[in-house]
Amino acid sequence: MSELSDLTKSASKTIVSLKFPAVLKRFRQKTSNGDKTETTILPKKNMPYVNIQITRGATRDQKAQLVKDATDSLVRVLGKRPDHIHVVIQEIAEEDWGYSGLLTDEWKRKQSE
């Protein structure tokens, strides 16, 4: 996902995780006598789930570009269908993110001293 690197330069930290959970499809079917219904669960193709965690500060346009680039990469590299791809962006406050034994906001303060 090389496209993502250009977009994350302004973020202090970025974590991207890809998961391919099995999605189950449920449907009801009447039995031959018409009285009862049965629920059958069929496995559906794996649907990629992308979780991008960044420190707060990205604009809506930057987030939209991250979603587009993550989707485009999965389509190009893995042949996934865009309508099967889910992307979640989680923004985390710098005081809730640790780096090098310090909270990120504290680490940034020390870097600027």
Helices and strands as residue ranges (DSSP letters): H 2-7, E 14-19, E 23-30, E 37-44, E 49-55, H 60-78, G 82-84, E 86-92, G 94-96, E 98-99, E 102-103, H 104-112
